[in-house]
Amino acid sequence: MAPSQKSGFHIDPDVSRAWTLPANFYFDPEIAAQENEKIFRSTWQVAAHRSQLANPGDYVTTEIAGEPLLLACGADGQIRAFYNVCRHRAGPPATGCGSRKLFRCGYHGWTYSLDGKLITAPEFEGVQDFDRTEFGLRPVRAAEWFGFVFVNLDGNAKPLDETMSSLAEHLRAYPSAQMKLFERRTYEMNCNWKTYVDNYLEGYHLASVHPGLNRELDYGAYTVEPHPGYVHQFSPFRGAQAGDSEPRRYQDPKTGESTNYFWIFPNWMLNCYPDNLSLNIVLPLGADKSLAIFEWYLSEHEFAGAAARSSVEFSHQIQIEDVAICETVQKNLASHSYDRGRYSVKQEAGVHAFHRLYAAAMASDVTHAVPNKAVI
């Protein structure tokens, strides 16, 4: 018999004995609210690529864990992040992305420098005890790693480099910092973000859900390796086979060449193929809705080639297949016939690792202190 749902924050460390997360964790609004605080506000989240913030004045706006954020490259070339909230009456200092010399709030015209300092507060003459140095944009921690720019809303979180140290060794073969964004697509999904991550973390469904990808990969050699804080999945390519009715995408792979998939807790992924790298982020939009963001990165000289477009369409087809099965699973999770499941020891070590990390994070006590004054 499955253990009580009240024990959902405990996942047995022995995968052969463990039960999966309770079904209600995938559609309960209270659980979703706890995740926002305990997970998404406490982890390093991908916010941009360095190429978007390459020059002084370049900026992007985004939203993480419900917080509007602004990232900007300062006059000194340093990338900084701020809450995209004017200190006057919470208007927007910036919208969209682009390049500018300063930020002007679209509500009452307060202006800020690229490093977040308040420059002007129109028609504020006569206001008593108003020290403009105390009204800069509130900063957010930001760091760069392999060309990607991250933010963390938790002032007490470990530095990004510490959390990524072991993963960095795997990615040195992929020059992501030198690549540029080729295309970005978004997919709104009627499923919980964890439903999507569960699906990503196993090749068990490869033959059933992804016939095109299954033609390329050697399912018998598909390997899942959990590591502290992330999961590495990889598989060699089959290459051309006798009796093929049409060419394979990776017709003649080099010896030892493989595809590599990296999932990093809690919600972002890197898909590394020989000819491209894609970033995949899944964000909760509610208890049973989420947004998948795909960004394809290539060397700029490859942009005009047919292979670049083919890479995007190949990944897009896989994504459409994943969305379909995840939305069906999400609907079935609400069935009275389902409570919890078990893990395949051979195929679902990655899902088990995710659930262990998730349960530990959700069981923790987390507090977030917001400073009274901006530190610039």
SULKAUR-V157995 format. One line per field, one symbol per residue. ss: DSSP state (~ for helix, > for strand, _ for the rest). phi: phi as a letter, one per 30 degrees, with the letter a starting at -180 (. if undefined). burial: b if it has 24 or more other ideal C-beta (glycine too) atoms within 12 Angstrom, else e. Layout:
BEGIN
ss->???
phi->???
burial->???
END
This chain:
BEGIN
ss->____~~~___________>___~~~~__~~~~~~~~~~~~____>>>>>~~~~____>>>>>>>__>>>>>>>_____>>>>>_____________>>>___>>______>>_____>>>___________~~~____>>>>>>>__>>>>>_______~~~~~~~~~~~~____~~~_>>>>>>>>>>___~~~~~~~~_____~~~~_~~~~~~>_~~~_>>>>>__>>>>>>>>____________________>>>>>>>___>>>>>>__>>>>>>>>>>>__>>>>>>>>>>_~~~___~~~~~~~~~~~~~~~~~~~~~~~~~~~~________>______~~~~~~~~~~~~~~~_____________
phi->.ddeddcddbceddddcdcdddeddcbdeddddddeddcddcbdcdbaceddbdbejdbbcabbhicdbbcbcdddiddbbbddbdddbidcdabiblbacaccddcbidcbddciddcbbehcdjddhccddcbddddbdbacahicccbbdcdcddeeeddceddeddcddcdddcdbdcabbbbdbdadddeddedddaceceddcbddddddccedcdbbbdbeiabccaadddidbdiedbdddcdbddeidbcbcbccecbbbbcccecabbcbbcbdcldbbabcccbccbdedceddddddddddddddddeddeddddddedddddddbbbcccdddccddddddddddddddddcbbbccddbdcc
burial->eeeeeeebbbbeeebeebbbbbbbbbbbeebbebbbbbbbbbbbbbbbbbbbbbeebbbbbbbbbebbbbbbbbeeeebbbbbbbbbbeeebbbeebeebebbbbeeeebbbbbbbbbbebeeeeeeeeeeeeebbbbbbbbbbbbbbbbbbbbeebeebeebbeebbebbeebebeebbbbebbebebbbbbbbbbbbbbbbbbbeebbebbbbbbbbeebbbebbebbbbbbbebbeeeeeeeeeebbeeeeeebbbbbbbbbbbbbbbbbbbbbbbbbbbbbbbbbbbbbbbbbbbeebeeeeebeebbebbbebbebbbbbbbebbeebeeeeebbbebeeebbbbbbbbbbbbbebbeeebeeeeeeebeb
END
